[in-house]
């Protein structure tokens, strides 16, 4: 079992690392780190989320629809520290636009990049996201 989720770009050296979460029942904090390639600086934020179980659901949805979808699929953390927007092409590539943002008044900054994910990575990402962030409770 891994303690964090690593989303590696198939195009370059960029990696998004999420977790491990601190909290219970999906409510808590987790670090989000973007390790950059030559054009993207490294960035790190602490993300607060009252339902971090939504992260595995986001990646499970991408894996379920690996053949593509129209428009985009997105997720944003409660306070806007982390956001994803996924689009796809007809060749089985997923473009995951990642936004990391510090929203404190004294240090407001934002880093955005796009990670290229191949359809073959999606099942692993969904499985590891569930290992790291847990499953949403069944109601």
C-alpha positions, -999 to +999 in steps of 0.1 A: +000+000+000+013+035-009+009+066+013+004+090-016-010+091-051+016+099-078+001+110-111+030+110-136+028+127-170+035+104-199+049+133-218+076+147-195+090+146-160+061+163-142+045+144-113+015+154-091+017+138-057-014+138-034-015+127+002-014+112+026-045+126+042-048+136+078-083+133+092-112+109+095-143+102+074-130+122+044-126+154+064-091+168+068-060+180+051-035+165+026-004+178+008-005+183-029+029+186-046+037+194-082+072+183-091+079+203-122+096+197-155+118+223-170+089+247-176+070+241-144+082+251-110+078+228-081+048+238-059+033+225-027+000+234-009-019+220+020-054+212+008-084+212+031-113+191+020-144+180+038-148+150+014-115+139+001-132+106-008-142+124-039-107+121-053-109+083-058-143+088-073-129+114-098-102+089-110-126+060-110-149+080-133-120+086-157-111+049-157-147+039-163-149+062-193-114+056-206-126+056-242-133+093-239-161+118-231-173+151-243-166+184-226-145+181-195-146+165-160-135+186-131-130+186-094-120+215-071-111+214-034-133+233-009-110+263-005-096+263-041-061+251-032-063+222-058-083+217-089-084+192-118-099+195-152-097+164-175-103+163-212-096+136-237-088+130-273-097+102-297-063+085-293-069+075-256-049+104-241-063+123-211-051+158-205-053+166-168-051+203-161-039+208-126-041+240-106-023+245-073-030+277-055-021+294-022-050+316-012-036+332+018-036+370+015+001+374+022+012+348-004-013+345-032+001+324-061-011+299-086+006+272-107-011+255-136+001+227-158-013+199-179-003+163-174-007+138-202-022+106-189-025+075-211-057+054-208-036+025-196-026+044-164-062+050-153-070+018-135-038+021-115-046+057-106-081+048-095-069+019-074-041+039-057-064+069-051-087+046-033-058+031-012-046+066-002-079+085+003-103+056+011-137+049-003-167+071+001-192+057+026-222+039+011-254+057+022 
